[in-house]
Amino acid sequence: MRATDLLVDAFGRIQKAVHGSVTGLTVDELEFRVDDGANSIAWLLWHLTRVQDDHIADAAGTSQVWSDDGWDRRFGLPFPAEDTGYGHDADDVAAVRVASADLLTGYHDAVHDQTVRYLARLSDDDLAGIVDESWNPPVTLGVRLISVVNDDMQHAGQAAYVRGLALRRRSA
């Protein structure tokens, strides 16, 4: 088994978690926040997908699915095209409103497909290449990809948790 096979599996698990977090939810439930300072499911999934899109495009030397495939226009968010959600405050989180779960999963699926295509081109030796020398030690491609997996899975887990809370409110 190649290391990239493990990465494909990890990104596939993220994709399943994204879909599982939104299945059957209403728009109000996607935008539910535990309190005014908390993240919604919509924001969490948009953000994790934006980070994956941004980091994979940077590593691959390609443009992002977000702007290339018109997802920025479909979402219609009040942010610059390069915004990934990093550093967003409560008002920014509240601004991430979506028309449906399909918008979130559609964008995620498009980014997932680009990620898998990129990983298929890589060899295990490619993962040792330095992609960021501003850190000590310098960051390799493998470490960068694992960082994306880790960040995405944490946010997917947060979305699943918020989903549980939203569904409890529905049944109350």
PyMOL commands that set and color helices and strands:
alter all, ss='L'
color gray80, all
select helices_A, chain A and resi 3-22+27-30+41-60+65-68+71-75+90-95+101-121+125-128+141-171
alter helices_A, ss='H'
color red, helices_A
select strands_A, chain A and resi 130-132+139-140
alter strands_A, ss='S'
color yellow, strands_A
deselect
rebuild
show_as cartoon
